[in-house]
Amino acid sequence: MFLFPVEPPQYCFRTINLHSVDFPDSFLRDLHDGHIEEPVLDSIRVLGQLHPLPVHEQANGSYHLLGGYASFIVLKNLGLETCFAQILPDSTPPFTLCAVQILHDLPACRANLILQAYILRQAHQYLTRNELSSILALLGYRLNSPKVSDITGLLNLDFEAVRGLYRGLLSLKTGKQLARHSREDQRCMVHLITTYRLGGSKQQKLIELLTELSLRDHCSARHFIDEWRESCQVVSENMPQQIQNLLAFLSARSAPASTRAKEDFEQLVHQLRPPNGMTIDHSLSFEDERLVVHLDFADKEALLEKWEQLKEIMAGVYIKGR
């Protein structure tokens, strides 16, 4: 259960100089560097600043952001000199500061694991056990939940991976798999994902193939990516074709026997040139040589006309011209 302190937070609202506001540390600053959220930009450009920026006043008269990061970046990008702020004084206790960071935009905070990890790391450093338990409850976790260590562990990834997770470019599953690789490999794979804008199944397949190959051959993921680049004789400007080529290359390295069997089957079909109405399929496992021929008939009468011949063919007694 989340418990507010007995004394409610003391804050005021007023317009302040936007240049006196900054992120509280380099981690958050680098996380948002150069990143503009278009919906936020469009909203502020059309309607202006609708929500005050929550800030913590510092002893030197400057202010540290407690939320509204996307709005802050947009306001600066638009060249505004002032902003409307919700100001908490310098004397505000760490528990209140932590709670305000979450409550300013609770749905977004609960959805963004990197922001959660950042807040929880602060909470572990500055809060008592009871205060920490209250903050965890606000985010939907128990004090000893293993999920908490999983979330904070994401901050140990290479920063490019952390930023990708924060901006929604990487899935949580991808983030966990990246933890099995070196930081150099993490950067290399994140670069591929962001360059080719991979999402969903393709992102997952890429990471799974590189992880499997790295563990099996005791090589870096970078090794296989460089090998693919060297093997490309013609570089297509079509990015979807490039990534399909990469995935096919990695699949071939991952299962060479299956890949060769698939290529042999495709060559066989090309040689046989099945007529219209006939298709040849292979079993799902290409090491299994079983083939299936599908025949299409216009109607029942067309099937019955050929039925006896088909039975004889399958029985091995068909006589040509009969």
C-alpha positions in Angstrom: 0.0 0.0 0.0 1.3 3.4 -0.9 1.5 5.9 2.0 2.0 9.6 1.6 4.0 11.4 4.3 1.9 12.9 7.1 2.8 16.4 5.8 1.6 17.0 2.2 4.2 18.2 -0.2 4.7 22.0 -0.2 4.8 23.4 -3.7 3.8 26.5 -5.7 3.0 27.3 -9.3 4.7 30.1 -11.3 6.4 30.9 -14.5 10.2 30.5 -14.5 13.0 30.9 -16.9 13.3 27.8 -19.1 17.1 28.1 -19.2 17.3 27.7 -15.5 15.8 24.2 -15.8 17.8 21.0 -16.5 17.8 17.3 -16.0 19.1 16.2 -12.5 21.9 14.1 -14.0 23.7 13.1 -17.2 21.9 9.8 -17.4 18.5 11.4 -18.0 20.0 14.1 -20.2 21.7 11.6 -22.5 18.5 9.4 -22.5 16.6 12.3 -24.1 19.4 13.9 -26.1 18.0 14.9 -29.6 14.8 12.9 -29.2 11.6 14.7 -30.0 8.2 13.0 -29.5 6.1 14.2 -32.4 2.7 14.0 -30.6 4.1 16.2 -27.8 5.6 18.6 -30.3 2.3 18.9 -32.2 0.3 19.4 -29.1 2.5 22.1 -27.6 2.9 23.8 -31.0 -0.9 24.0 -31.5 -2.2 24.5 -27.9 0.8 25.6 -25.9 2.0 24.2 -22.6 -1.0 22.6 -21.0 0.7 21.0 -18.0 3.3 22.5 -15.6 6.7 21.0 -15.5 7.3 19.4 -12.0 10.7 20.8 -10.8 12.8 20.7 -7.7 14.3 24.0 -6.7 18.1 24.0 -6.0 20.0 26.1 -3.5 21.6 28.1 -6.3 18.2 29.0 -7.8 18.2 26.5 -10.7 15.7 23.7 -11.1 15.9 20.0 -11.6 13.2 18.2 -13.6 11.0 15.6 -11.9 9.0 14.7 -14.9 7.6 16.0 -18.1 10.8 15.2 -19.9 9.3 15.1 -23.4 7.5 18.4 -22.9 10.7 20.0 -21.6 12.7 18.9 -24.8 9.9 20.3 -27.0 9.7 23.6 -25.2 13.4 24.1 -25.6 13.3 23.0 -29.2 10.6 25.6 -29.9 12.9 28.3 -28.6 10.7 29.4 -25.7 12.2 31.5 -22.9 9.8 30.7 -20.1 7.7 27.8 -18.9 5.0 27.2 -16.3 6.2 25.0 -13.4 5.1 23.2 -10.3 7.9 23.9 -7.9 9.0 21.8 -4.9 11.4 23.6 -2.6 15.0 22.6 -2.0 14.0 21.2 1.5 11.6 18.6 0.0 12.5 15.1 1.3 13.7 12.4 -1.1 10.5 10.3 -0.6 8.3 13.1 -1.8 10.6 13.8 -4.8 10.5 10.1 -5.7 6.7 9.9 -5.4 6.2 13.1 -7.5 8.4 11.6 -10.3 6.0 8.6 -10.5 2.7 10.4 -9.9 3.3 13.1 -12.4 2.5 10.6 -15.2 1.7 7.3 -13.5 0.6 5.3 -16.6 3.7 6.2 -18.6 5.9 5.5 -15.6 4.4 2.1 -15.1 4.8 1.3 -18.8 8.4 2.5 -19.1 10.8 0.0 -17.5 13.9 2.1 -17.8 12.2 5.1 -16.1 11.1 2.7 -13.4 14.6 1.3 -13.1 16.1 4.8 -12.7 13.6 5.8 -10.0 14.0 2.5 -8.1 17.8 2.9 -8.2 17.4 6.3 -6.6 14.9 4.9 -4.1 17.3 2.2 -3.0 20.0 4.8 -2.4 18.0 7.4 -0.5 14.9 5.9 1.1 14.2 3.9 4.2 12.8 0.3 3.9 9.3 1.5 4.6 9.5 4.3 2.2 10.9 2.0 -0.5 8.1 -0.5 0.1 5.6 2.3 -0.4 7.2 3.5 -3.7 7.3 -0.1 -5.0 3.6 -0.5 -4.2 2.9 2.7 -6.2 4.5 0.9 -9.2 2.6 -2.3 -8.5 5.5 -4.4 -7.0 6.1 -6.1 -3.6 9.2 -5.3 -1.6 11.0 -8.6 -2.3 9.6 -9.2 -5.8 12.3 -10.7 -8.2 10.9 -8.4 -10.9 12.5 -5.4 -9.2 16.0 -6.8 -9.6 15.2 -7.8 -13.2 14.1 -4.2 -13.9 17.0 -2.4 -12.2 19.4 -4.9 -13.9 18.4 -3.4 -17.3 20.5 -0.4 -16.4 23.6 -2.6 -16.6 23.2 -2.9 -20.3 25.2 -0.8 -22.8 23.7 2.7 -22.8 22.6 2.4 -26.5 20.5 -0.6 -25.4 19.1 1.3 -22.4 18.1 4.2 -24.6 16.5 1.8 -27.1 14.4 0.3 -24.3 13.5 3.7 -23.0 12.3 4.9 -26.4 10.4 1.7 -27.1 12.7 0.6 -30.0 13.6 -2.7 -28.2 11.3 -5.2 -26.5 11.9 -6.3 -22.9 12.7 -9.8 -24.1 15.3 -8.4 -26.5 16.8 -6.4 -23.6 17.2 -9.5 -21.4 18.8 -11.4 -24.3 21.2 -8.6 -25.0 22.5 -9.0 -21.4 24.2 -12.3 -22.5 26.5 -10.4 -24.9 29.4 -8.0 -24.5 28.7 -4.3 -24.6 30.4 -4.0 -28.0 28.0 -6.7 -29.3 25.1 -5.0 -27.7 25.9 -1.7 -29.5 26.3 -3.6 -32.8 22.9 -5.4 -32.5 21.1 -2.3 -31.4 22.6 -0.4 -34.3 21.2 -3.1 -36.7 17.7 -3.0 -35.0 17.5 0.8 -35.2 19.0 1.2 -38.7 16.6 -1.4 -40.2 13.8 -0.4 -37.8 13.2 -4.0 -36.8 10.2 -4.8 -34.6 8.3 -7.8 -33.4 9.3 -11.1 -34.9 12.2 -9.9 -37.0 13.9 -8.2 -34.0 13.4 -11.3 -32.0 14.7 -13.6 -34.7 17.8 -11.6 -35.3 18.7 -11.6 -31.6 18.0 -15.3 -31.2 20.1 -16.3 -34.2 23.1 -14.2 -33.1 22.8 -15.5 -29.5 22.7 -19.1 -30.7 25.6 -18.7 -33.0 27.7 -16.8 -30.5 27.2 -19.4 -27.8 27.7 -22.4 -30.1 30.8 -21.1 -31.9 32.2 -19.1 -29.0 32.4 -16.0 -31.2 31.2 -12.5 -30.9 28.0 -11.5 -32.6 30.0 -8.8 -34.3 32.0 -11.6 -36.0 28.9 -13.0 -37.8 27.6 -9.5 -38.8 31.0 -8.6 -40.3 31.1 -12.0 -42.1 27.7 -11.2 -43.6 28.8 -7.8 -44.8 31.9 -9.3 -46.4 29.9 -12.0 -48.2 27.5 -9.5 -49.8 28.6 -9.1 -53.4 25.7 -6.8 -54.3 24.5 -4.3 -51.7 20.8 -3.5 -52.3 19.5 -0.1 -51.4 16.3 -1.8 -50.4 16.5 -2.1 -46.6 13.9 -4.8 -46.2 15.8 -6.9 -48.7 19.1 -6.3 -46.8 17.6 -7.5 -43.5 16.0 -10.5 -45.2 19.5 -11.3 -46.7 21.1 -11.0 -43.2 18.5 -13.3 -41.5 18.9 -15.8 -44.3 22.6 -15.7 -43.9 22.4 -16.2 -40.1 19.8 -19.0 -40.5 22.2 -20.8 -42.9 25.0 -20.5 -40.4 22.8 -21.7 -37.6 21.4 -24.8 -39.5 23.6 -25.5 -42.5 22.3 -29.0 -43.2 18.7 -27.8 -43.2 19.6 -24.9 -45.4 21.3 -27.1 -48.0 18.3 -29.5 -48.0 16.0 -26.5 -48.6 18.1 -25.2 -51.5 18.2 -28.7 -53.0 14.4 -29.0 -52.8 13.9 -25.6 -54.4 16.3 -26.6 -57.2 14.3 -29.9 -57.7 11.0 -28.0 -58.0 12.5 -25.6 -60.5 13.7 -28.6 -62.6 10.4 -30.4 -62.5 8.4 -27.3 -63.4 5.1 -28.6 -62.1 2.1 -27.6 -64.3 -0.8 -25.4 -63.2 -2.9 -27.1 -60.6 0.0 -29.0 -59.1 2.2 -27.9 -56.2 5.0 -29.8 -54.4 5.7 -29.2 -50.7 8.4 -30.4 -48.4 8.1 -31.5 -44.8 8.7 -28.8 -42.2 12.0 -30.4 -41.4 14.1 -30.2 -44.6 16.4 -33.0 -43.3 13.3 -35.3 -43.7 13.1 -36.0 -47.5 9.4 -36.6 -47.6 7.5 -34.7 -50.3 3.8 -34.0 -50.8 2.2 -33.3 -54.2 -1.1 -31.3 -54.2 -3.4 -31.5 -57.1 -6.2 -29.0 -57.8 -9.4 -30.1 -59.6 -12.1 -27.8 -60.9 -14.9 -29.9 -59.5 -15.9 -33.4 -58.4 -16.3 -34.7 -61.9 -12.8 -33.7 -62.9 -11.5 -35.6 -59.8 -13.5 -38.7 -60.6 -12.3 -38.7 -64.2 -8.6 -39.1 -63.0 -9.3 -41.0 -59.8 -8.5 -44.5 -61.1 -5.3 -43.4 -62.8 -4.2 -41.7 -59.5 -4.9 -44.9 -57.6 -2.8 -46.9 -60.0 0.0 -44.4 -59.9 0.2 -44.6 -56.1 -0.1 -48.4 -56.3 2.8 -48.5 -58.8 0.8 -50.3 -61.6 -0.1 -47.4 -63.9 0.4 -48.2 -67.6 1.0 -45.2 -69.8 -1.7 -44.8 -72.5 -4.2 -47.1 -70.9 
